[in-house]
Amino acid sequence: MNLYDLTMEEVVMRLNTRYNQKFEIEPSVKDFKYTFTIKNEPLHE
């Protein structure tokens, strides 16, 4: 999964879908922009 120049709010929506989990963020960071890649990383509890 490549994420490029997305707000944290958009990142969380995609992660929620990919991992079928609910991620929560602080409102103060929801508009920060992020770019990163996730490669074969399972979500561990």
Residue frames as a rotation matrix with the C-alpha (Angstrom) as fourth column:
MET 1
0.592 0.806 0.000 0.00
0.806 -0.592 0.000 0.00
0.000 0.000 -1.000 0.00
ASN 2
-0.628 -0.739 0.245 1.44
0.748 -0.660 -0.072 3.32
0.215 0.138 0.967 -1.10
LEU 3
0.566 0.748 -0.346 0.09
0.809 -0.584 0.063 6.42
-0.155 -0.316 -0.936 0.53
TYR 4
-0.515 -0.773 0.372 1.22
0.843 -0.535 0.054 9.72
0.157 0.341 0.927 -0.88
ASP 5
-0.965 -0.004 0.263 0.48
-0.013 -0.998 -0.063 13.19
0.262 -0.064 0.963 0.43
LEU 6
-0.058 0.977 -0.206 -2.70
0.377 0.213 0.901 12.19
0.924 -0.026 -0.381 2.27
THR 7
-0.063 0.123 0.990 -4.14
-0.802 -0.597 0.023 13.74
0.594 -0.793 0.136 5.37
MET 8
-0.929 -0.271 0.254 -4.08
-0.371 0.673 -0.640 11.60
0.003 -0.688 -0.725 8.47
GLU 9
-0.130 0.966 0.223 -7.85
-0.632 0.093 -0.769 11.43
-0.764 -0.242 0.599 8.24
GLU 10
0.513 0.265 -0.817 -7.56
-0.846 0.320 -0.427 9.87
0.148 0.910 0.388 4.74
VAL 11
-0.513 -0.779 -0.361 -4.79
-0.628 0.627 -0.461 7.52
0.585 -0.010 -0.811 5.89
VAL 12
-0.761 0.261 0.593 -6.95
-0.458 0.431 -0.777 6.26
-0.459 -0.863 -0.209 8.75
MET 13
0.336 0.926 -0.170 -9.89
-0.777 0.171 -0.605 5.60
-0.532 0.336 0.777 6.43
ARG 14
0.313 -0.291 -0.904 -7.66
-0.751 0.507 -0.423 3.47
0.582 0.811 -0.059 4.19
LEU 15
-0.778 -0.628 0.026 -6.13
-0.489 0.578 -0.653 1.61
0.395 -0.520 -0.757 7.13
ASN 16
-0.322 0.764 0.559 -9.59
-0.694 0.211 -0.689 0.94
-0.644 -0.610 0.462 8.55
THR 17
0.637 0.588 -0.499 -10.54
-0.762 0.380 -0.524 -0.70
-0.118 0.714 0.690 5.26
ARG 18
0.031 -0.724 -0.689 -7.29
-0.680 0.490 -0.545 -2.62
0.732 0.486 -0.478 4.74
TYR 19
-0.857 -0.502 -0.115 -7.09
-0.232 0.575 -0.784 -4.10
0.460 -0.646 -0.609 8.23
ASN 20
0.009 0.960 -0.279 -10.80
0.192 0.272 0.943 -4.20
0.981 -0.062 -0.182 9.04
GLN 21
-0.242 -0.161 -0.957 -10.06
0.970 -0.008 -0.244 -2.33
0.032 -0.987 0.158 12.27
LYS 22
0.789 0.490 0.372 -11.08
0.452 -0.872 0.190 1.01
0.417 0.018 -0.909 13.68
PHE 23
-0.364 -0.916 -0.170 -8.18
0.893 -0.291 -0.343 3.41
0.265 -0.276 0.924 14.08
GLU 24
0.787 0.591 -0.177 -8.67
0.616 -0.738 0.275 6.61
0.032 -0.325 -0.945 16.02
ILE 25
-0.319 -0.878 0.357 -6.67
0.793 -0.454 -0.407 9.80
0.519 0.153 0.841 15.78
GLU 26
-0.281 0.132 -0.950 -6.52
0.675 -0.677 -0.294 13.01
-0.682 -0.724 0.101 17.72
PRO 27
0.723 0.644 0.251 -8.42
0.637 -0.479 -0.603 15.82
-0.268 0.596 -0.757 16.00
SER 28
0.619 -0.517 -0.591 -5.31
-0.293 -0.850 0.437 18.01
-0.729 -0.097 -0.678 16.17
VAL 29
-0.473 -0.877 0.084 -3.44
-0.280 0.240 0.929 15.78
-0.835 0.416 -0.360 13.66
LYS 30
0.218 0.667 0.712 -6.23
0.436 0.586 -0.683 14.95
-0.873 0.459 -0.163 11.21
ASP 31
0.969 0.194 -0.155 -5.07
-0.030 -0.531 -0.847 17.53
-0.246 0.825 -0.508 8.64
PHE 32
0.070 -0.995 -0.067 -1.35
-0.603 -0.096 0.792 16.70
-0.795 -0.015 -0.607 8.74
LYS 33
0.727 0.130 -0.674 -0.09
-0.671 0.342 -0.658 15.22
0.144 0.931 0.336 5.44
TYR 34
0.151 -0.638 0.755 1.75
-0.456 0.633 0.625 11.90
-0.877 -0.439 -0.196 5.26
THR 35
0.519 -0.101 -0.849 3.55
-0.774 0.366 -0.517 9.82
0.363 0.925 0.112 2.65
PHE 36
-0.328 -0.663 0.673 4.65
-0.801 0.573 0.174 6.23
-0.501 -0.483 -0.719 3.27
THR 37
-0.049 0.227 -0.973 4.56
-0.721 0.666 0.192 2.65
0.691 0.711 0.131 1.99
ILE 38
0.123 0.132 0.984 3.36
-0.796 0.605 0.018 -0.48
-0.593 -0.785 0.179 3.78
LYS 39
-0.117 -0.233 -0.965 4.78
-0.813 0.581 -0.041 -3.75
0.571 0.780 -0.257 2.42
ASN 40
0.055 0.176 -0.983 3.42
0.049 0.983 0.179 -7.08
0.997 -0.058 0.046 3.62
GLU 41
-0.889 -0.334 0.314 2.88
-0.247 -0.227 -0.942 -5.85
0.386 -0.915 0.119 7.14
PRO 42
-0.121 0.874 -0.470 0.16
0.545 0.455 0.705 -7.75
0.830 -0.171 -0.531 8.99
LEU 43
-0.040 0.214 0.976 -1.55
-0.653 -0.745 0.137 -6.05
0.756 -0.632 0.170 11.86
HIS 44
-0.441 -0.164 -0.883 -0.76
0.467 0.798 -0.381 -7.72
0.767 -0.580 -0.275 15.19
GLU 45
0.653 0.733 0.190 -2.80
0.151 -0.372 0.916 -7.18
0.742 -0.570 -0.353 18.30
